[in-house]
Amino acid sequence: MTKECTEVFIHYREIARLLWNLGFWPNPELREWDCIALYEEAISRLFEGMVLRSFRNRSAIENRAYPGSALNFGVKVTAGNAEFLVNKNPPGDPARIWGSPTLKLNPDRQELRFMSFFDWDQRAPREMRLLEVRIERMDDHPELVGRHGLIELDKCSISLVECESPMSSIEPEET
């Protein structure tokens, strides 16, 4: 069972972008790496409050580089021939080399899991238009399972993938 949550992620994305672009980036002193770490901590807390709590989940973000790992957020390709950049290096390797390979994805041929929003330059104004995902299944390239990839937000949708167990039921909060 899945629950559509793309709009929740879009709302979170806008607030996280505003925090960086209007709060940190205008002051060059706040673009230093220690301040970037503070920003990442702040958006982890935002993710907990705006995304996780929207689904009545009180989990804490354990890995602020990958806030999406707190729950199983599936990413479904909605556009044909969506460009997908795969990290050349295997999981656990800190170096990230994107686009090796570069694939064209079509709906229903893969299973992707949201990990985080991605921007190329951490010290520049942020767009957060890319999603970093983990490949859970890829019919045409099973050797890539476990690797991370990048896909544009406007080429996909995001859903909370729930377990069938009644103990793991997550309900959206009433507004």
PECORHU-V817394 format. One record per pair of residues at least 12 apart in sequence whose ideal C-beta (glycine too) atoms are under 7 Angstrom apart, sorted by the first residue. I is the first residue (numbers start at 1). J is the second residue. If there is no record, write none. Layout:
BEGIN
I;J
I;J
END
This chain:
BEGIN
1;162
1;164
2;74
2;159
2;160
2;161
2;162
3;159
3;160
3;162
3;172
4;157
4;159
5;158
5;159
5;160
6;157
6;158
8;51
8;54
9;51
9;158
11;50
12;46
12;47
12;50
12;51
13;117
13;128
15;46
15;50
16;43
16;46
16;128
17;126
17;128
19;39
19;42
19;43
20;39
20;126
21;125
21;126
24;39
25;125
31;123
36;122
40;64
41;64
44;61
44;64
44;67
47;61
47;67
48;60
48;61
52;70
52;71
54;172
54;173
55;160
55;170
55;172
56;170
56;171
56;173
57;71
57;170
59;71
65;116
66;115
66;116
67;116
68;114
68;115
68;116
69;115
71;160
72;113
72;161
73;113
73;114
73;158
73;160
74;111
74;112
74;113
74;159
74;161
75;112
75;113
75;114
75;131
75;133
75;151
75;156
75;158
76;107
76;156
76;157
76;159
77;105
77;106
77;107
77;155
77;156
78;107
78;155
78;156
78;157
79;155
80;106
81;104
81;106
82;104
82;105
82;151
82;152
82;155
82;156
83;102
83;104
84;103
84;105
84;149
84;151
85;98
85;99
85;102
85;149
85;150
86;100
86;101
86;103
86;144
86;147
86;149
87;147
87;148
87;149
88;100
90;147
91;146
91;147
98;150
103;141
109;139
109;140
110;135
110;137
110;138
110;139
111;136
111;137
112;133
112;135
112;136
113;133
113;134
113;136
114;131
114;133
114;158
115;132
115;133
115;134
115;148
116;132
117;130
117;131
118;130
118;131
118;132
118;150
129;152
129;153
130;150
130;151
130;152
130;153
131;150
131;151
131;153
131;156
132;148
132;150
133;148
133;149
133;151
134;148
135;147
135;149
END
